[in-house]
């Protein structure tokens, strides 16, 4: 991989008005460039400052006009975020002023505008972060809840890197033993015991599968739960959808079958993000358009992470309710008994409980009663998928594919041992597993992969 010698600069804070903006400069010319435009009120020029020190003064342009009074901070390599000499200029907030200061910085020779994620990319290239830690920076920026922040921070501190490194160490030690045994057959070296090696491979597979199981929760934190509100017509699905989304996205009437297609909205319920879908009521109909809506509703049940199945407490269960129950997977369904303010003795809860749902909640969507109880049920459901943050997490599709390839290769090695193949075949498979894990952490990775990872970052980070 090519290490850049350019000096880069960008506004590191979001565009818009605010109390403060930060312009970050990183690279070999960062300090000398700052000397040209920073006029300390008292004290030293940036080139005379030690790392981790600040100075107050004026930022001036090429015509020696004062653009703003600023605080300038110097970070000396390698003790900076990027591992390079870095200068951060804190000025008054506002897009116009920060962009004007940035344009002045870019007039310096060999200073260019940073690309998306280039500061963090340089931190990776300079050994300040592993690739999994760098990806966690993006997750931290985009975190949409307390749990997401906690996990992203733990990954940023290296939890996944340490876990993968432990897997790699087991494989590399095994490969070393196999290499010594193969290269020095005449020496007094103990034979490789296939049974012992097989036990080691099975334990490694178990540990790797356990880490892989964290991917589902990582996806929930990143993308939210794909949640479907299902039920027969006129049970209050659209009213519940509007209450949860905080606006009238679904049309609500007393006429059954008003919702004929899937309406979607992303909302936060407590600390959980839901990708919420209001579906057409599940019922028998001769209407062609309604029939398509019902088919789409049933199809969405199979794709959902969570189903809020709504039933009307003001009337007995109908055949349409029972048909819906037959379509629902109990392990991802919360039964929502709506219209609790009109509850009828004819409503058969005992029959519904035979279904063994994840949870049951009584609400009145119209009156917004007990919505907090529904929130608690959803949070408990999401928590079932949680793994300890300190154990690491497979946080994205790239990491999942790498670990999946490693697991497949270790399984091949275990199968070769079980079938009595020569140890050379085991070595080939374990080499492939080690390579996949090194790609995951970024210790052996192509420029294309690195560029893809950092392309989703924002400029300035």
C-alpha positions as CSV (number, residue, x, y, z in Angstrom):
1,X,0.0,0.0,0.0
2,X,1.2,3.5,-0.9
3,X,1.7,5.9,2.0
4,X,0.9,9.5,0.9
5,X,3.4,12.3,1.5
6,X,0.8,15.0,0.8
7,X,-0.4,17.3,3.5
8,X,-4.2,17.3,3.7
9,X,-6.8,19.7,5.2
10,X,-10.5,19.8,5.7
11,X,-13.2,21.2,8.0
12,X,-13.6,18.5,10.6
13,X,-16.9,19.8,12.0
14,X,-20.3,19.6,10.3
15,X,-21.4,22.3,7.8
16,X,-23.7,24.9,9.3
17,X,-23.7,27.5,12.0
18,X,-22.5,26.8,15.4
19,X,-20.4,28.0,18.3
20,X,-17.1,26.6,16.9
21,X,-15.7,25.0,13.8
22,X,-12.4,23.0,13.5
23,X,-10.1,22.9,10.5
24,X,-7.7,20.0,10.6
25,X,-4.4,19.8,8.8
26,X,-2.3,16.7,8.7
27,X,1.0,15.8,7.0
28,X,4.6,17.0,6.7
29,X,3.7,20.6,5.8
30,X,1.0,21.0,8.5
31,X,3.1,23.0,10.9
32,X,5.1,25.1,8.4
33,X,1.9,26.0,6.6
34,X,0.3,27.2,9.8
35,X,3.3,29.4,10.5
36,X,2.3,31.4,7.3
37,X,-1.2,32.3,8.6
38,X,-1.1,32.1,12.4
39,X,-0.2,35.2,14.3
40,X,0.1,34.4,18.0
41,X,-1.2,37.0,20.4
42,X,1.7,36.1,22.7
43,X,4.0,33.1,22.6
44,X,5.4,30.9,19.8
45,X,4.7,30.2,16.2
46,X,3.3,26.6,15.5
47,X,6.8,25.4,14.4
48,X,8.1,26.4,17.9
49,X,5.3,24.7,19.8
50,X,5.5,21.3,21.5
51,X,2.9,18.6,20.8
52,X,-0.4,18.7,22.8
53,X,-0.1,22.5,23.3
54,X,-2.5,25.3,22.2
55,X,-2.0,28.9,21.4
56,X,-4.5,31.8,21.0
57,X,-4.0,34.3,18.2
58,X,-5.2,35.6,14.8
59,X,-5.6,33.7,11.5
60,X,-4.5,36.0,8.7
61,X,-4.7,35.6,4.9
62,X,-2.0,36.2,2.3
63,X,-2.8,40.0,2.4
64,X,-2.2,40.0,6.2
65,X,-5.9,40.6,6.9
66,X,-7.3,39.1,10.0
67,X,-10.0,36.5,9.2
68,X,-10.7,35.4,12.8
69,X,-9.3,35.0,16.3
70,X,-8.6,31.3,16.7
71,X,-7.1,28.7,19.0
72,X,-4.4,26.6,17.3
73,X,-3.4,23.2,18.6
74,X,-0.3,21.2,17.6
75,X,0.1,17.4,17.6
76,X,3.5,16.1,16.9
77,X,4.0,12.8,15.1
78,X,3.7,10.0,15.9
79,X,1.5,11.1,18.9
80,X,-1.5,12.3,16.9
81,X,-4.7,10.8,15.5
82,X,-3.2,10.2,12.1
83,X,0.4,9.5,13.3
84,X,1.6,12.6,11.4
85,X,2.2,16.2,12.4
86,X,-1.3,17.6,12.8
87,X,-2.6,21.1,13.4
88,X,-6.2,21.9,14.4
89,X,-7.6,25.4,14.1
90,X,-10.6,26.2,16.2
91,X,-12.5,29.2,14.9
92,X,-15.9,30.7,15.3
93,X,-18.6,28.5,13.9
94,X,-20.3,29.2,10.6
95,X,-19.9,27.7,7.1
96,X,-18.6,30.9,5.4
97,X,-15.8,31.6,7.9
98,X,-14.6,28.0,8.2
99,X,-14.5,27.6,4.5
100,X,-12.6,30.9,4.1
101,X,-10.0,29.7,6.5
102,X,-9.8,26.3,4.8
103,X,-9.4,28.0,1.3
104,X,-6.5,30.0,2.8
105,X,-4.8,26.9,4.1
106,X,-5.2,25.2,0.7
107,X,-3.1,28.0,-0.9
108,X,0.0,26.5,0.8
109,X,2.2,24.5,-1.5
110,X,1.6,20.7,-1.2
111,X,-1.6,21.0,0.8
112,X,-4.7,19.6,-0.7
113,X,-8.3,19.0,0.3
114,X,-8.7,15.7,2.2
115,X,-10.8,13.0,0.7
116,X,-13.6,11.3,2.6
117,X,-12.2,9.5,5.6
118,X,-8.6,10.3,4.7
119,X,-7.6,11.3,8.2
120,X,-8.7,8.0,9.6
121,X,-7.3,6.2,6.6
122,X,-3.9,7.7,7.4
123,X,-4.3,6.6,11.0
124,X,-4.8,3.0,9.7
125,X,-1.9,3.2,7.2
126,X,0.4,4.6,10.0
127,X,-0.5,1.8,12.4
128,X,-2.5,3.9,14.8
129,X,-5.6,1.8,14.2
130,X,-6.5,-1.6,12.9
131,X,-9.0,-1.8,10.0
132,X,-11.7,-3.0,12.4
133,X,-11.0,-0.1,14.7
134,X,-11.1,2.3,11.8
135,X,-14.5,1.0,10.8
136,X,-15.7,1.4,14.3
137,X,-14.9,5.2,14.0
138,X,-17.6,5.4,11.2
139,X,-20.0,3.4,13.4
140,X,-19.3,5.8,16.3
141,X,-20.1,8.8,14.1
142,X,-23.3,7.2,12.8
143,X,-24.4,5.7,16.1
144,X,-28.1,6.3,16.7
145,X,-28.5,5.2,20.3
146,X,-26.7,4.5,23.6
147,X,-26.2,0.8,22.8
148,X,-24.7,1.6,19.4
149,X,-22.4,4.2,21.0
150,X,-21.2,1.8,23.6
151,X,-20.5,-1.0,21.2
152,X,-18.8,1.3,18.6
153,X,-16.6,2.7,21.4
154,X,-15.6,-0.8,22.5
155,X,-14.8,-1.8,18.9
156,X,-12.8,1.4,18.5
157,X,-10.8,0.4,21.5
158,X,-9.9,-2.9,19.8
159,X,-12.2,-5.6,21.1
160,X,-12.8,-7.2,17.7
161,X,-9.2,-6.9,16.8
162,X,-8.1,-8.7,19.9
163,X,-10.6,-11.5,19.4
164,X,-9.5,-12.0,15.8
165,X,-5.9,-11.8,16.8
166,X,-6.5,-14.7,19.3
167,X,-7.9,-16.8,16.5
168,X,-5.0,-16.0,14.2
169,X,-2.5,-16.9,17.0
170,X,-4.0,-20.4,17.3
171,X,-3.8,-20.9,13.6
172,X,-0.3,-19.5,13.2
173,X,1.0,-21.6,16.1
174,X,-0.6,-24.7,14.5
175,X,0.9,-23.9,11.1
176,X,4.3,-23.4,12.8
177,X,4.1,-26.9,14.4
178,X,3.0,-28.4,11.0
179,X,5.9,-26.7,9.2
180,X,8.5,-27.9,11.6
181,X,7.2,-31.4,11.5
182,X,7.1,-31.4,7.7
183,X,10.5,-29.7,7.1
184,X,12.5,-31.8,9.6
185,X,11.2,-35.4,9.3
186,X,14.5,-36.9,10.4
187,X,14.8,-34.9,13.6
188,X,13.6,-36.1,17.0
189,X,10.4,-34.1,16.8
190,X,7.1,-35.5,18.3
191,X,4.6,-36.5,15.7
192,X,1.5,-34.3,15.3
193,X,-1.3,-36.0,17.1
194,X,-4.4,-35.8,14.8
195,X,-6.9,-36.3,17.6
196,X,-5.4,-33.4,19.7
197,X,-5.2,-31.2,16.6
198,X,-8.9,-32.1,15.8
199,X,-10.0,-31.0,19.3
200,X,-8.1,-27.7,18.9
201,X,-9.8,-27.1,15.5
202,X,-13.3,-27.8,17.0
203,X,-12.7,-25.4,19.9
204,X,-11.5,-22.8,17.4
205,X,-14.6,-23.3,15.3
206,X,-16.8,-22.9,18.3
207,X,-15.2,-19.6,19.3
208,X,-15.4,-18.3,15.7
209,X,-19.1,-19.2,15.4
210,X,-19.8,-17.5,18.7
211,X,-18.2,-14.3,17.3
212,X,-20.1,-14.7,14.1
213,X,-23.4,-14.8,16.0
214,X,-22.8,-11.2,17.1
215,X,-23.4,-10.1,13.5
216,X,-27.2,-10.1,13.8
217,X,-27.0,-7.7,16.8
218,X,-24.5,-5.5,15.0
219,X,-27.0,-5.3,12.1
220,X,-29.7,-4.3,14.5
221,X,-27.6,-1.5,16.0
222,X,-26.6,-0.3,12.5
223,X,-29.8,-0.6,10.5
224,X,-32.5,-1.1,13.1
225,X,-35.1,-3.9,13.4
226,X,-37.1,-4.6,10.3
227,X,-40.5,-4.5,12.1
228,X,-43.8,-5.3,10.6
229,X,-47.2,-4.4,12.1
230,X,-49.6,-7.1,11.0
231,X,-53.3,-7.9,11.7
232,X,-56.6,-8.2,10.1
233,X,-58.3,-5.1,8.7
234,X,-59.5,-2.3,11.1
235,X,-57.7,-3.6,14.3
236,X,-55.7,-0.3,14.6
237,X,-52.5,-1.2,12.8
238,X,-52.3,2.2,11.0
239,X,-53.2,4.1,14.2
240,X,-50.4,2.3,16.0
241,X,-48.0,3.0,13.1
242,X,-48.8,6.7,13.3
243,X,-48.4,6.8,17.1
244,X,-45.0,5.2,16.9
245,X,-43.8,7.2,13.9
246,X,-45.0,10.5,15.5
247,X,-46.9,11.6,12.4
248,X,-49.8,10.6,10.2
249,X,-48.1,8.5,7.6
250,X,-50.8,5.9,7.3
251,X,-54.4,6.8,6.5
252,X,-56.8,5.9,9.3
253,X,-60.5,5.4,8.8
254,X,-63.3,3.1,10.0
255,X,-63.4,1.5,6.6
256,X,-61.7,-1.9,6.6
257,X,-59.0,-2.3,4.0
258,X,-57.9,1.3,3.8
259,X,-54.2,0.3,3.8
260,X,-53.6,-1.5,0.6
261,X,-49.8,-1.5,0.4
262,X,-46.8,-1.5,2.7
263,X,-46.1,2.0,4.3
264,X,-42.6,2.3,5.8
265,X,-40.9,4.7,8.3
266,X,-37.7,4.6,10.4
267,X,-38.4,5.5,14.0
268,X,-36.7,5.3,17.4
269,X,-38.5,3.4,20.2
270,X,-36.6,3.9,23.4
271,X,-33.0,2.9,22.5
272,X,-34.0,0.7,19.5
273,X,-34.3,1.8,15.9
274,X,-37.2,0.3,14.0
275,X,-37.6,0.2,10.3
276,X,-41.4,0.1,10.7
277,X,-43.8,-1.2,8.1
278,X,-47.6,-0.9,8.2
279,X,-49.1,-3.6,6.1
280,X,-52.5,-4.3,4.5
281,X,-54.9,-6.2,6.7
282,X,-54.7,-10.0,6.3
283,X,-58.1,-11.2,5.1
284,X,-59.9,-13.0,2.3
285,X,-60.9,-10.6,-0.5
286,X,-62.0,-10.8,-4.1
287,X,-60.7,-7.3,-4.8
288,X,-57.6,-7.6,-7.0
289,X,-55.8,-4.6,-5.6
290,X,-56.5,-5.7,-2.0
291,X,-55.4,-9.2,-2.7
292,X,-52.0,-8.0,-3.9
293,X,-51.7,-6.0,-0.7
294,X,-52.5,-9.0,1.4
295,X,-49.9,-11.1,-0.5
296,X,-47.3,-8.4,0.2
297,X,-48.2,-8.4,3.9
298,X,-47.7,-12.1,4.2
299,X,-44.5,-11.9,2.3
300,X,-43.2,-9.2,4.6
301,X,-43.8,-11.5,7.6
302,X,-41.1,-13.9,6.4
303,X,-38.6,-11.1,5.9
304,X,-39.2,-9.3,9.2
305,X,-36.9,-9.3,12.3
306,X,-39.8,-8.4,14.5
307,X,-43.6,-8.7,14.1
308,X,-46.1,-6.6,16.1
309,X,-49.2,-8.7,15.6
310,X,-52.3,-6.5,16.5
311,X,-55.6,-8.0,17.7
312,X,-58.8,-6.1,18.6
313,X,-59.7,-6.6,22.3
314,X,-63.2,-5.2,21.7
315,X,-64.4,-8.3,19.8
316,X,-64.0,-12.1,19.8
317,X,-61.2,-13.6,17.7
318,X,-62.2,-14.2,14.1
319,X,-61.2,-16.8,11.6
320,X,-59.0,-14.1,10.0
321,X,-57.2,-13.7,13.4
322,X,-56.6,-17.4,13.5
323,X,-55.3,-17.5,9.9
324,X,-52.8,-14.8,10.8
325,X,-51.6,-16.7,13.9
326,X,-50.9,-19.7,11.6
327,X,-48.6,-17.5,9.5
328,X,-46.6,-15.9,12.4
329,X,-43.3,-17.2,13.7
330,X,-43.7,-17.2,17.5
331,X,-40.0,-16.5,18.2
332,X,-40.1,-13.1,16.6
333,X,-43.7,-12.0,17.4
334,X,-45.0,-9.7,20.1
335,X,-48.8,-9.9,20.4
336,X,-50.3,-6.4,20.7
337,X,-53.9,-6.4,22.1
338,X,-55.3,-3.1,20.9
339,X,-58.4,-1.1,22.0
340,X,-57.9,-2.0,25.7
341,X,-60.3,0.9,26.5
342,X,-63.1,-1.1,24.8
343,X,-62.0,-4.5,26.1
344,X,-64.7,-7.2,25.7
345,X,-65.0,-10.4,27.8
346,X,-65.5,-12.2,24.5
347,X,-61.8,-11.6,23.6
348,X,-60.1,-14.9,24.1
349,X,-56.6,-14.1,25.4
350,X,-56.1,-17.7,26.6
351,X,-56.2,-19.0,23.1
352,X,-53.6,-16.5,21.9
353,X,-51.3,-17.4,24.8
354,X,-51.1,-21.0,23.4
355,X,-49.2,-19.4,20.6
356,X,-46.2,-18.8,22.9
357,X,-45.2,-15.3,21.6
358,X,-42.1,-13.4,22.7
359,X,-44.3,-11.1,24.7
360,X,-47.9,-9.7,25.0
361,X,-48.9,-6.1,25.5
362,X,-52.3,-4.5,26.0
363,X,-52.6,-1.0,24.6
364,X,-55.0,1.6,23.3
365,X,-53.3,3.1,20.2
366,X,-56.0,5.7,19.8
367,X,-55.5,7.0,23.4
368,X,-51.8,6.2,23.4
369,X,-52.2,4.1,26.5
370,X,-49.4,1.7,27.5
371,X,-47.1,2.6,24.6
372,X,-44.2,2.5,27.2
373,X,-45.0,-1.1,27.8
374,X,-44.7,-1.8,24.1
375,X,-41.4,0.0,24.1
376,X,-40.1,-2.2,26.9
377,X,-41.2,-5.3,25.1
378,X,-39.3,-4.2,22.0
379,X,-36.2,-3.3,23.9
380,X,-36.3,-6.7,25.7
381,X,-36.6,-8.4,22.3
382,X,-33.6,-6.5,20.9
383,X,-31.6,-7.3,24.0
384,X,-32.0,-11.1,23.4
385,X,-29.6,-10.7,20.5
386,X,-27.0,-8.7,22.4
387,X,-23.5,-10.0,23.1
388,X,-21.1,-8.5,25.7
389,X,-19.4,-5.5,24.0
390,X,-16.0,-6.5,25.4
391,X,-16.2,-9.8,23.4
392,X,-16.1,-7.9,20.1
393,X,-18.6,-7.8,17.3
394,X,-18.8,-8.5,13.6
395,X,-19.9,-5.0,12.7
396,X,-20.4,-5.1,8.9
397,X,-20.7,-7.2,5.8
398,X,-17.0,-7.0,4.9
399,X,-16.0,-8.4,8.3
400,X,-18.8,-11.1,8.1
401,X,-17.5,-12.4,4.7
402,X,-13.9,-12.5,6.0
403,X,-14.8,-14.4,9.1
404,X,-17.2,-16.7,7.1
405,X,-14.3,-17.5,4.8
406,X,-12.0,-18.2,7.8
407,X,-14.6,-20.5,9.4
408,X,-15.1,-22.4,6.1
409,X,-11.3,-22.9,5.8
410,X,-10.9,-24.1,9.4
411,X,-13.9,-26.5,8.8
412,X,-12.1,-27.9,5.8
413,X,-9.0,-28.5,7.9
414,X,-11.1,-30.3,10.6
415,X,-12.8,-32.4,7.9
416,X,-9.4,-33.3,6.3
417,X,-8.2,-34.5,9.7
418,X,-11.3,-36.5,10.4
419,X,-11.0,-38.2,7.0
420,X,-7.4,-39.1,7.5
421,X,-6.0,-36.8,4.8
422,X,-2.3,-35.9,4.8
423,X,-1.4,-33.0,7.0
424,X,-0.4,-31.1,3.9
425,X,-4.1,-30.7,3.1
426,X,-4.7,-29.3,6.7
427,X,-1.9,-26.8,6.2
428,X,-3.4,-25.5,2.9
429,X,-6.7,-24.9,4.6
430,X,-5.3,-23.3,7.7
431,X,-3.2,-21.0,5.4
432,X,-6.4,-19.8,3.8
433,X,-8.0,-19.3,7.2
434,X,-5.1,-17.2,8.4
435,X,-5.2,-15.1,5.2
436,X,-9.0,-14.4,5.7
437,X,-8.4,-13.3,9.3
438,X,-5.5,-11.0,8.3
439,X,-7.8,-9.4,5.7
440,X,-10.4,-8.9,8.4
441,X,-8.0,-6.9,10.6
442,X,-6.4,-5.2,7.7
443,X,-2.9,-6.7,8.3
444,X,-3.0,-8.2,4.8
445,X,-5.4,-6.2,2.6
446,X,-5.6,-4.6,-0.9
447,X,-5.7,-1.0,-1.8
448,X,-9.2,-1.6,-3.2
449,X,-10.6,-2.9,0.0
450,X,-9.1,0.0,2.0
451,X,-10.5,2.5,-0.4
452,X,-13.9,0.9,-0.2
453,X,-13.9,0.9,3.6
454,X,-13.1,4.6,3.9
455,X,-15.3,5.8,1.0
456,X,-18.3,5.7,3.4
457,X,-16.7,8.2,5.8
458,X,-17.4,11.9,5.7
459,X,-14.8,14.5,4.7
460,X,-12.9,15.8,7.7
461,X,-12.8,12.4,9.5
